[in-house]
Amino acid sequence: MRSALYVPGNRPELFDKALAGPADVVLLDLEDAVPLAQKAAARAAVSAWLRTIGAAGQRIWVRVNSGSAGLDDVRAVALPAVSMLCLAKTESAEQVREVDTVLREGESKPGAIAVCPLLESAAAVLDARAIATAPRVARLQLGEADLCADLGVDPDADGRELLAVRSQVVLVSAAAGIAPPLGPVSTDFRDLQLLRGSTKALARIGFRGRACIHPAQVPIVNEVFTPTADEIERARVLVARFESAAGGVVLDEVGRMVDLPVVRRARRLLEGRPPAQ
């Protein structure tokens, strides 16, 4: 999963268009993108659309609200088309367990829907390890706008002020054995060069996908997180050399000794999975 495109839940005319586009995931948003007065209507619109499309592989996620309204969202969208629920403003593992209880009561296939908690406060980041190991958690995401407000941080364009927090979430995800976290959105959807640079920076510290708020961002995010043909070929040759060595010393194409972690990364790349952190 390289890209997840947010689509406002109160804009049903965009749902089919987004699903037909290049984003790996369509992330229907019932939270920040929807005005308070339209929350109920958006929930109904999303639920109705999900019922028309049946199962859609792993391509549809829904961001639900926090608190009791969020649990009502979960009940409405726990449908076969949905593979992931993004839990806004998650503060504790107990909140995740509450969602798990609701899902067990309503989903048609037990365990089919995973969750992605959004960490949007200092307390949530400090409790990230417990949240990451709660039921159904498949990955984490930082909600950086709310987090910056909570911390009093005013990040520059390169986001270096958030490097420590981002790296911590990558570390927590690896320790919990879940997928690498979903990268934060870039709200300046017109500056695609800035997006490319910041996405590459996220990739360097262990992110393997990013959320988008505009369709124009999706191709760049997909490109950054897609291995090149040369990278795939080098991985293929490396794995072949390792397997033919049968436990002996393995050298790469320039004569450097290769250890097992490097081979594991190559195998994961070939299998289409994120590299281990």
Sequence and secondary structure as in RCSB ss.txt:
>XXXX:A:sequence
MRSALYVPGNRPELFDKALAGPADVVLLDLEDAVPLAQKAAARAAVSAWLRTIGAAGQRIWVRVNSGSAGLDDVR
AVALPAVSMLCLAKTESAEQVREVDTVLREGESKPGAIAVCPLLESAAAVLDARAIATAPRVARLQLGEADLCAD
LGVDPDADGRELLAVRSQVVLVSAAAGIAPPLGPVSTDFRDLQLLRGSTKALARIGFRGRACIHPAQVPIVNEVF
TPTADEIERARVLVARFESAAGGVVLDEVGRMVDLPVVRRARRLLEGRPPAQ
>XXXX:A:secstr
  EEEEEETT GGGHHHHHTSS SEEEEESSTTS GGGHHHHHHHHHHHHHHH   TT EEEEE SHHHHHHHHH
HH STT  EEEETT   HHHHHHHHHHHHHH SSTT  EEEEEE SHHHHHTHHHHHTSTTB   EE HHHHHHH
HT    TT GGGHHHHHHHHHHHHHHT    BB   S TT HHHHHHHHHHHHHTT   EEESSGGGHHHHHHHT
S  HHHHHHHHHHHHHHHHHTTS  B TTS B  HHHHHHHHHHHTT     
